[in-house]
Amino acid sequence: MTSSVVISGSGLWKPAHSISNEELVSAYNAYATQFNEQNQEAIEKGEITAKPFSSAEFIEKASGIRSRYVYVKDGVLDINRMRPNIPERADEELSDQAEIAIYAAKDALKSANKKAEDIDAVIVSCAYTQRSYPAVAIEVQEALGIKGFGFDMLVACSAATFALHRAYEMIAAGTAKSVLLINPEMISPQINYCDRDSHFIFGDVATAMVVESADTATSEHVYEILSTKAVTQFSNNI
């Protein structure tokens, strides 16, 4: 009989900084006022559309969000910048996304009672990666000293569930004994903070899980994966 597949450990990293709706609205409305004043003549001629104003109540009603974690707060609330001021790193340094992935990964490995040599594969799955290649997963693999292989997945809001599905299949098929999957979400650099209808839909965090066969699990808390099913349907409503 085939052994069941389990989640044997989990990890979490969250930034030290957060931004409330009130902070975000204050900066955006100040930017909108400045934009409208600077472009008043063109707006009156109908050449440019005036920037609409926002409110904390509008954001909460539209998204349910009251506050969100942010990797780098500096620059986001500066009306002359309107984007996070993330310092550039040298090629030999860890990328920002790999760094937060490793924080969560180490937490998950400790929770699962696993070491680098116990892991066969690393999956980094998220809405955006900091770069397309080389894979952030391979950078994480190298930094943690994990042999085997790693790859990235871009599956938007379903990133965590699709990575878990893929890890489950690898364990069930016997192509890996233990899989480390990480979801290092860095949305804040991707957002247009000058757009009233979308500038609030972000949050930065990293989560991780270890998936393996029940036969090899040695952690205190183990969660069996009972079944899986993946379904996708196209929509451009976003």
Backbone bond lengths (Angstrom), bond angles and torsions (degrees), N, CA, C in turn:
res aa  C-N    CA-C-N  psi(-1)  N-CA   C-N-CA  omega(-1)  CA-C   N-CA-C  phi
1 M - - - 1.472 - - 1.523 109.66 -
2 T 1.334 117.40 135.28 1.453 121.75 -179.41 1.523 110.19 -72.18
3 S 1.345 115.73 135.58 1.455 120.37 179.27 1.521 110.20 -68.97
4 S 1.321 117.67 150.69 1.457 121.81 178.44 1.529 110.47 -73.03
5 V 1.333 115.08 158.64 1.460 122.19 178.82 1.519 108.29 -100.70
6 V 1.334 116.44 134.95 1.462 119.94 -173.68 1.531 111.83 -132.31
7 I 1.312 114.54 156.75 1.471 122.43 166.23 1.518 105.53 -93.32
8 S 1.321 116.08 116.02 1.465 119.40 -174.10 1.522 113.37 -105.64
9 G 1.327 117.39 -5.96 1.459 119.45 178.74 1.511 111.37 -166.23
10 S 1.317 116.88 153.24 1.461 121.16 178.20 1.519 110.09 -141.09
11 G 1.333 115.23 156.00 1.454 120.21 -179.43 1.512 111.36 -142.77
12 L 1.325 116.18 156.28 1.463 121.65 -177.68 1.521 110.35 -144.40
13 W 1.336 115.71 136.17 1.465 122.22 168.57 1.513 108.07 -131.05
14 K 1.324 116.16 137.11 1.457 120.48 174.87 1.519 109.25 -135.98
15 P 1.337 117.00 148.48 1.464 120.78 -177.28 1.526 112.79 -65.86
16 A 1.325 114.94 164.44 1.459 120.59 177.72 1.520 111.21 -80.87
17 H 1.342 117.42 -16.93 1.461 121.40 -173.82 1.528 111.29 -108.46
18 S 1.314 115.53 151.15 1.456 121.50 174.07 1.528 109.14 -141.76
19 I 1.333 115.63 161.59 1.457 121.72 178.63 1.527 108.18 -131.46
20 S 1.333 116.15 123.68 1.468 120.75 178.93 1.519 110.08 -83.18
21 N 1.326 115.13 163.86 1.462 119.65 175.12 1.525 111.43 -57.26
22 E 1.325 116.05 -40.81 1.454 120.66 -177.99 1.529 111.61 -62.48
23 E 1.335 116.77 -41.92 1.465 120.62 177.70 1.526 110.77 -64.49
24 L 1.310 115.41 -44.22 1.463 120.64 -177.32 1.530 110.80 -65.23
25 V 1.324 116.66 -43.09 1.461 121.53 -179.71 1.521 111.24 -66.24
26 S 1.318 116.55 -41.42 1.462 120.22 179.55 1.525 110.94 -58.20
27 A 1.342 116.41 -45.29 1.468 120.58 179.64 1.523 110.79 -68.71
28 Y 1.331 116.63 -45.09 1.471 119.11 -178.00 1.523 111.70 -63.44
29 N 1.323 118.05 -45.25 1.460 120.73 -178.96 1.530 111.84 -64.66
30 A 1.341 116.63 -35.42 1.464 119.67 175.82 1.527 110.09 -65.99
31 Y 1.342 115.93 -40.15 1.466 119.83 175.91 1.526 110.89 -63.13
32 A 1.336 117.17 -44.65 1.465 121.65 -178.81 1.523 110.83 -62.06
33 T 1.330 116.40 -41.19 1.472 120.50 177.75 1.519 110.43 -61.24
34 Q 1.322 115.89 -46.74 1.467 120.68 -179.90 1.526 110.96 -62.91
35 F 1.320 117.31 -43.41 1.467 122.15 179.79 1.530 110.63 -61.59
36 N 1.318 115.98 -46.60 1.461 120.30 -177.75 1.528 111.58 -65.67
37 E 1.326 117.01 -37.32 1.463 120.57 178.12 1.521 111.36 -68.39
38 Q 1.334 116.18 -41.47 1.462 120.57 -178.60 1.530 112.29 -70.36
39 N 1.318 116.66 -24.27 1.465 121.50 -176.84 1.531 112.20 -116.58
40 Q 1.320 116.71 24.15 1.457 121.61 -174.19 1.534 112.89 -55.81
41 E 1.327 116.26 -45.74 1.463 120.11 -177.33 1.529 111.35 -63.33
42 A 1.344 116.51 -45.71 1.464 120.91 -179.73 1.524 110.92 -66.32
43 I 1.329 116.58 -34.95 1.464 120.89 178.15 1.524 110.24 -65.69
44 E 1.333 115.86 -43.76 1.468 120.12 -179.79 1.523 111.86 -65.11
45 K 1.331 116.79 -29.70 1.467 121.02 178.65 1.532 111.58 -82.20
46 G 1.319 116.49 -7.87 1.455 120.19 -178.86 1.519 114.00 82.12
47 E 1.326 116.60 13.32 1.471 120.97 -179.21 1.527 111.80 -82.48
48 I 1.310 115.39 -27.48 1.466 121.87 -179.91 1.522 108.39 -132.96
49 T 1.311 116.38 143.33 1.464 121.08 176.49 1.521 109.88 -86.91
50 A 1.297 115.81 131.76 1.469 119.70 178.54 1.520 110.09 -64.90
51 K 1.331 115.77 146.13 1.459 120.53 176.87 1.526 109.37 -73.52
52 P 1.330 118.37 126.89 1.468 120.78 176.86 1.525 109.81 -75.68
53 F 1.312 116.20 161.35 1.462 120.25 179.70 1.530 110.21 -98.51
54 S 1.318 114.89 161.65 1.463 120.65 -175.63 1.522 110.07 -123.36
55 S 1.324 115.52 177.45 1.464 121.80 175.91 1.518 108.93 -152.07
56 A 1.319 115.90 157.27 1.468 120.69 177.84 1.515 110.45 -62.04
57 E 1.333 116.53 -35.22 1.465 121.47 -179.52 1.530 110.68 -67.08
58 F 1.340 115.82 -40.03 1.469 119.89 177.91 1.523 110.87 -60.84
59 I 1.329 116.09 -45.50 1.470 120.35 -178.69 1.521 111.12 -62.49
60 E 1.326 116.99 -45.74 1.467 119.71 -178.66 1.523 110.91 -64.79
61 K 1.343 116.96 -39.57 1.465 119.82 179.50 1.524 110.95 -67.59
62 A 1.334 116.85 -38.06 1.463 120.93 -177.33 1.520 112.95 -75.55
63 S 1.338 117.20 -30.42 1.467 119.49 -171.60 1.514 115.04 -130.18
64 G 1.312 117.98 -18.90 1.457 120.05 -174.32 1.520 113.17 82.05
65 I 1.322 116.83 -0.12 1.464 121.63 -176.30 1.526 110.34 -89.15
66 R 1.331 116.50 133.63 1.468 121.61 174.00 1.531 111.02 -109.24
67 S 1.326 115.96 -32.93 1.457 121.61 179.85 1.514 107.84 -156.05
68 R 1.325 116.78 154.74 1.459 120.00 179.84 1.526 110.30 -143.35
69 Y 1.358 114.80 149.08 1.462 120.40 176.00 1.525 109.44 -75.34
70 V 1.341 115.44 146.08 1.458 120.43 -179.58 1.522 109.65 -137.26
71 Y 1.316 116.34 134.30 1.461 122.89 -175.95 1.526 110.88 -62.22
72 V 1.327 116.70 -50.94 1.467 122.43 175.58 1.523 107.93 -130.13
73 K 1.319 116.20 117.85 1.469 120.97 -177.55 1.527 111.34 -82.90
74 D 1.322 116.42 -31.25 1.461 121.42 -177.53 1.527 110.84 -56.39
75 G 1.320 116.66 127.98 1.456 121.81 177.53 1.507 114.79 98.60
76 V 1.325 117.28 -28.24 1.467 120.72 -176.72 1.526 111.19 -65.41
77 L 1.338 116.67 -37.71 1.456 121.83 -176.17 1.528 112.46 -98.83
78 D 1.317 117.11 8.68 1.460 122.73 177.42 1.525 108.11 -88.28
79 I 1.348 117.84 112.36 1.465 120.40 -173.33 1.523 112.55 -67.78
80 N 1.315 117.39 -13.51 1.466 120.31 176.40 1.529 112.53 -94.64
81 R 1.328 115.77 1.10 1.477 120.50 178.60 1.522 111.07 -125.69
82 M 1.334 117.56 -56.29 1.466 124.88 176.29 1.532 112.68 58.30
83 R 1.301 116.39 43.83 1.463 122.72 172.31 1.525 107.62 -168.62
84 P 1.346 118.15 153.37 1.463 119.87 -178.10 1.517 112.17 -66.19
85 N 1.313 115.53 142.16 1.463 122.28 -179.89 1.530 108.50 -96.21
86 I 1.325 115.95 81.73 1.468 121.96 -176.95 1.532 108.70 -93.05
87 P 1.326 118.14 117.73 1.471 120.28 -177.98 1.531 111.86 -60.84
88 E 1.323 115.90 139.86 1.459 120.18 177.91 1.523 109.76 -72.02
89 R 1.316 116.85 143.70 1.462 121.96 -179.97 1.521 110.39 -111.06
90 A 1.315 114.94 152.05 1.460 120.61 177.94 1.519 110.22 -71.15
91 D 1.332 116.76 158.04 1.463 121.71 -177.21 1.524 112.42 -58.08
92 E 1.335 116.69 -33.57 1.465 119.30 -176.54 1.529 112.45 -82.46
93 E 1.321 118.10 -6.22 1.456 121.55 177.78 1.531 110.28 -88.24
94 L 1.333 115.24 156.53 1.457 120.17 174.29 1.524 109.50 -62.06
95 S 1.316 117.18 140.43 1.456 119.71 173.29 1.526 108.40 -68.54
96 D 1.323 116.40 158.14 1.464 120.77 179.91 1.530 110.82 -58.50
97 Q 1.325 115.89 -42.67 1.461 119.60 -176.44 1.523 111.86 -69.36
98 A 1.331 116.55 -37.72 1.464 119.56 177.19 1.524 110.47 -65.33
99 E 1.312 116.49 -36.47 1.469 120.59 -179.17 1.524 111.85 -62.99
100 I 1.331 116.71 -47.63 1.461 118.00 -179.28 1.529 110.89 -71.36
101 A 1.342 116.37 -29.39 1.468 120.41 175.92 1.524 110.40 -63.84
102 I 1.311 116.43 -40.26 1.468 121.25 -178.08 1.525 111.25 -67.66
103 Y 1.333 117.15 -37.48 1.466 119.97 176.44 1.536 110.40 -56.59
104 A 1.327 115.93 -49.32 1.465 120.18 -179.43 1.524 111.30 -68.46
105 A 1.341 116.33 -38.44 1.462 120.91 -178.30 1.528 111.44 -62.92
106 K 1.320 116.84 -44.69 1.468 120.60 179.74 1.528 110.61 -62.81
107 D 1.318 116.04 -37.34 1.463 120.67 177.33 1.531 110.43 -64.06
108 A 1.335 116.27 -42.10 1.470 120.72 179.85 1.526 111.63 -68.28
109 L 1.325 117.22 -41.30 1.462 120.86 179.04 1.525 110.98 -62.10
110 K 1.319 116.12 -42.31 1.471 119.92 177.46 1.520 110.54 -63.32
111 S 1.331 116.83 -42.57 1.458 121.35 179.51 1.521 111.67 -62.93
112 A 1.349 116.17 -36.08 1.469 120.93 -178.39 1.522 112.90 -86.54
113 N 1.337 116.61 -3.08 1.470 121.17 -177.25 1.527 111.15 60.67
114 K 1.360 115.19 42.88 1.453 121.26 -177.88 1.524 110.90 -120.74
115 K 1.333 115.23 154.49 1.459 122.43 173.76 1.522 108.90 -115.21
116 A 1.314 116.12 170.25 1.463 120.84 -177.75 1.522 112.01 -54.51
117 E 1.320 116.70 -40.04 1.467 120.33 -177.06 1.527 113.13 -68.56
118 D 1.328 117.38 -12.71 1.464 121.06 178.81 1.526 112.75 -85.22
119 I 1.327 117.07 -13.73 1.463 121.71 -173.90 1.525 110.79 -96.76
120 D 1.324 116.24 133.19 1.469 121.67 179.88 1.525 113.32 -99.03
121 A 1.331 116.70 -28.33 1.467 119.83 -175.00 1.517 110.72 -146.54
122 V 1.335 115.09 147.72 1.466 122.15 177.29 1.530 108.37 -123.08
123 I 1.326 116.48 126.66 1.457 121.72 175.77 1.524 108.46 -116.31
124 V 1.320 116.55 124.25 1.461 121.41 170.71 1.526 106.53 -106.68
125 S 1.321 116.31 115.98 1.465 121.29 -176.62 1.522 109.44 -128.64
126 C 1.344 116.40 127.44 1.457 120.31 -176.03 1.527 109.98 -163.40
127 A 1.312 116.21 -179.38 1.461 120.72 -179.97 1.522 111.30 -75.57
128 Y 1.327 116.55 -40.01 1.469 122.37 179.52 1.518 108.89 -136.32
129 T 1.322 116.75 145.20 1.455 120.38 167.91 1.522 108.52 -109.64
130 Q 1.313 115.48 153.88 1.460 120.77 -177.32 1.523 111.55 -63.97
131 R 1.329 115.82 -26.73 1.465 121.19 177.20 1.523 107.14 -152.95
132 S 1.334 114.78 165.00 1.466 119.62 -179.88 1.522 112.34 -84.90
133 Y 1.317 116.79 -33.88 1.464 120.37 -179.46 1.513 110.14 -158.51
134 P 1.343 118.93 150.31 1.473 124.75 -6.23 1.529 110.49 -65.36
135 A 1.316 115.80 159.54 1.463 121.37 -176.23 1.529 110.96 -57.99
136 V 1.314 116.01 138.55 1.461 120.88 175.98 1.528 109.67 -62.15
137 A 1.328 116.60 -33.53 1.469 120.52 178.94 1.522 111.59 -60.57
138 I 1.323 116.66 -37.55 1.468 120.02 179.83 1.524 110.35 -72.09
139 E 1.328 116.75 -33.67 1.468 120.29 174.61 1.525 110.42 -64.17
140 V 1.327 116.70 -43.03 1.463 121.67 177.87 1.523 110.15 -64.50
141 Q 1.314 116.34 -44.06 1.466 121.99 178.57 1.523 110.83 -56.08
142 E 1.328 115.60 -46.14 1.470 121.02 -179.99 1.518 111.04 -63.41
143 A 1.331 116.74 -44.90 1.460 120.98 -177.09 1.529 112.18 -65.93
144 L 1.318 117.42 -32.80 1.466 121.33 -179.41 1.526 112.59 -87.54
145 G 1.338 116.81 -11.05 1.458 120.23 -179.38 1.511 113.23 76.62
146 I 1.327 116.82 33.12 1.464 122.27 -179.24 1.525 109.88 -93.09
147 K 1.302 117.22 129.64 1.465 121.60 174.76 1.533 108.33 -84.99
148 G 1.320 116.29 177.16 1.458 118.26 179.72 1.513 110.77 97.07
149 F 1.331 117.94 -129.65 1.460 119.70 -174.23 1.527 110.87 -147.59
150 G 1.338 115.53 164.38 1.450 121.26 177.56 1.513 110.28 -149.98
151 F 1.321 116.95 154.33 1.465 120.49 177.47 1.523 109.63 -155.86
152 D 1.336 115.13 158.75 1.462 122.10 178.87 1.519 110.74 -98.18
153 M 1.330 116.31 151.68 1.463 123.32 172.74 1.521 108.31 -131.39
154 L 1.326 117.26 135.40 1.461 122.02 175.69 1.528 107.82 -114.78
155 V 1.322 116.83 102.13 1.453 120.60 -174.59 1.534 110.89 -132.64
156 A 1.324 115.91 33.76 1.467 122.51 174.41 1.526 111.61 47.33
157 C 1.331 116.95 -132.93 1.466 121.20 -174.93 1.527 112.98 -69.51
158 S 1.333 117.07 -15.90 1.472 120.69 -179.71 1.527 112.36 -95.82
159 A 1.333 116.99 14.41 1.462 120.78 -174.14 1.523 113.10 -55.25
160 A 1.325 116.98 -47.32 1.467 119.95 -176.76 1.522 111.77 -66.00
161 T 1.344 116.45 -42.89 1.464 118.67 -177.35 1.522 111.81 -70.84
162 F 1.329 117.13 -36.96 1.460 119.06 178.75 1.529 111.43 -68.77
163 A 1.324 117.40 -37.88 1.463 120.51 177.09 1.524 110.47 -64.52
164 L 1.310 115.92 -40.61 1.467 120.16 178.27 1.524 110.53 -64.31
165 H 1.329 116.15 -40.41 1.461 121.49 177.01 1.529 110.59 -60.48
166 R 1.335 115.60 -45.16 1.474 120.34 -179.34 1.531 110.95 -65.31
167 A 1.320 116.87 -41.94 1.464 120.64 178.93 1.519 111.04 -63.49
168 Y 1.333 115.47 -41.47 1.464 120.89 177.62 1.534 110.49 -57.59
169 E 1.324 115.94 -46.69 1.470 120.30 -178.64 1.524 111.37 -63.26
170 M 1.330 117.00 -38.02 1.468 120.17 179.98 1.528 111.63 -65.64
171 I 1.330 115.47 -41.69 1.474 119.21 178.64 1.530 110.20 -68.35
172 A 1.329 116.44 -45.26 1.468 120.86 -178.98 1.519 111.50 -62.75
173 A 1.335 117.35 -34.96 1.461 121.28 -179.36 1.523 112.46 -82.15
174 G 1.328 116.39 -13.62 1.456 120.08 179.97 1.518 113.64 81.62
175 T 1.339 118.63 14.25 1.466 120.90 178.80 1.521 111.72 -83.72
176 A 1.324 117.23 -10.09 1.461 122.71 174.08 1.517 108.39 -151.93
177 K 1.319 116.04 146.58 1.462 120.12 179.00 1.522 112.03 -90.71
178 S 1.345 115.44 -32.16 1.457 120.48 -178.28 1.530 108.64 -150.30
179 V 1.331 116.79 130.54 1.464 121.98 -176.12 1.526 109.68 -121.75
180 L 1.330 115.08 132.27 1.454 121.55 174.21 1.513 108.11 -101.89
181 L 1.321 117.20 115.56 1.469 120.12 178.78 1.528 108.71 -113.79
182 I 1.339 115.40 136.32 1.462 122.03 -173.52 1.521 109.33 -131.08
183 N 1.318 116.17 140.18 1.465 122.35 178.35 1.532 109.12 -121.93
184 P 1.337 117.25 82.84 1.467 120.32 -179.57 1.530 110.56 -90.62
185 E 1.305 116.25 92.97 1.462 120.35 -176.35 1.528 110.88 -87.32
186 M 1.337 115.19 117.71 1.465 121.78 173.34 1.523 107.42 -121.96
187 I 1.323 115.17 83.97 1.462 121.50 -175.88 1.528 111.88 -87.13
188 S 1.331 116.33 -29.89 1.468 119.79 -172.60 1.529 114.83 -56.06
189 P 1.342 121.18 -34.06 1.473 118.59 177.79 1.528 113.68 -74.52
190 Q 1.332 117.58 -11.15 1.460 121.02 -173.76 1.542 113.32 -96.42
191 I 1.324 117.04 -9.42 1.462 121.26 -171.15 1.529 111.71 -86.94
192 N 1.333 115.65 145.79 1.464 121.52 172.30 1.531 108.00 -90.67
193 Y 1.309 116.82 100.00 1.463 121.64 -175.86 1.530 112.31 -73.76
194 C 1.321 116.86 -2.78 1.464 121.33 178.61 1.524 112.33 -97.63
195 D 1.335 116.95 2.35 1.460 121.83 -179.26 1.523 109.11 -107.14
196 R 1.316 116.80 115.06 1.466 121.08 -175.73 1.520 113.12 -58.05
197 D 1.326 117.52 -36.11 1.460 120.77 -171.02 1.526 114.51 -84.60
198 S 1.329 117.75 -5.88 1.473 118.30 -178.00 1.528 114.16 -139.62
199 H 1.322 118.46 -5.67 1.475 119.86 -171.87 1.523 113.41 -68.71
200 F 1.318 117.78 -10.86 1.462 121.86 -177.16 1.523 113.18 -100.90
201 I 1.343 117.89 -5.31 1.470 120.49 -174.12 1.529 109.45 -90.92
202 F 1.318 115.99 78.07 1.464 119.86 177.51 1.525 109.48 -157.95
203 G 1.299 114.34 166.05 1.452 122.48 175.37 1.518 107.55 -179.22
204 D 1.311 117.25 140.09 1.467 122.11 -177.78 1.526 109.85 -111.45
205 V 1.331 116.41 133.34 1.465 122.02 -178.65 1.521 108.28 -168.05
206 A 1.305 117.18 160.88 1.466 121.37 172.90 1.522 108.70 -135.02
207 T 1.329 115.47 130.95 1.455 121.35 175.39 1.526 108.37 -125.04
208 A 1.308 116.84 161.10 1.473 120.65 -178.86 1.522 109.97 -152.20
209 M 1.316 115.81 154.42 1.467 122.52 176.47 1.523 109.79 -142.84
210 V 1.287 115.45 151.82 1.469 122.27 170.06 1.526 107.27 -110.02
211 V 1.327 115.64 126.97 1.463 121.61 179.83 1.527 108.30 -118.18
212 E 1.307 117.25 132.99 1.464 121.36 -177.44 1.521 110.12 -157.36
213 S 1.306 115.42 178.53 1.458 121.29 175.58 1.524 109.38 -74.99
214 A 1.312 116.45 146.19 1.468 120.75 177.37 1.523 111.17 -59.57
215 D 1.331 116.88 -27.41 1.461 121.46 -178.37 1.526 112.62 -66.33
216 T 1.338 116.71 -27.65 1.469 119.91 -176.59 1.517 112.90 -103.67
217 A 1.338 118.11 -6.62 1.460 121.99 -176.93 1.525 111.15 -72.02
218 T 1.326 115.91 133.24 1.469 120.95 -179.58 1.527 112.06 -128.75
219 S 1.324 117.09 7.67 1.465 119.70 -177.68 1.526 110.68 -80.14
220 E 1.321 114.46 166.60 1.465 120.08 -176.64 1.526 111.90 -71.91
221 H 1.342 116.67 -38.75 1.456 121.05 -178.41 1.523 110.17 -116.18
222 V 1.319 116.94 120.74 1.461 123.14 -178.04 1.521 108.98 -126.53
223 Y 1.335 116.02 135.20 1.455 120.81 -179.18 1.522 109.21 -120.57
224 E 1.322 116.42 117.08 1.457 121.02 -178.96 1.529 110.57 -75.74
225 I 1.336 115.68 135.80 1.460 121.45 174.24 1.528 106.95 -86.27
226 L 1.304 117.23 111.24 1.464 121.59 -172.82 1.524 112.33 -77.22
227 S 1.334 117.18 -39.36 1.456 120.40 179.59 1.518 109.27 -164.68
228 T 1.335 116.53 166.99 1.459 121.04 177.69 1.529 110.04 -140.02
229 K 1.325 115.81 152.40 1.450 121.19 174.53 1.518 107.77 -158.39
230 A 1.323 117.14 131.22 1.461 121.75 179.43 1.522 109.58 -114.92
231 V 1.330 116.45 132.22 1.461 122.13 177.45 1.523 108.21 -139.03
232 T 1.335 116.96 135.85 1.459 120.64 175.25 1.521 109.90 -128.89
233 Q 1.322 116.33 151.15 1.464 121.96 176.45 1.510 109.12 -148.77
234 F 1.325 117.05 129.77 1.457 121.21 -176.43 1.526 112.34 -71.52
235 S 1.330 116.05 139.19 1.451 122.71 172.66 1.519 108.37 -154.14
236 N 1.317 118.06 140.89 1.463 120.92 175.06 1.528 110.92 -109.80
237 N 1.330 117.19 22.46 1.469 121.36 -178.51 1.526 112.68 -64.99
238 I 1.313 117.31 -22.50 1.455 120.75 -179.09 1.509 111.15 -60.90
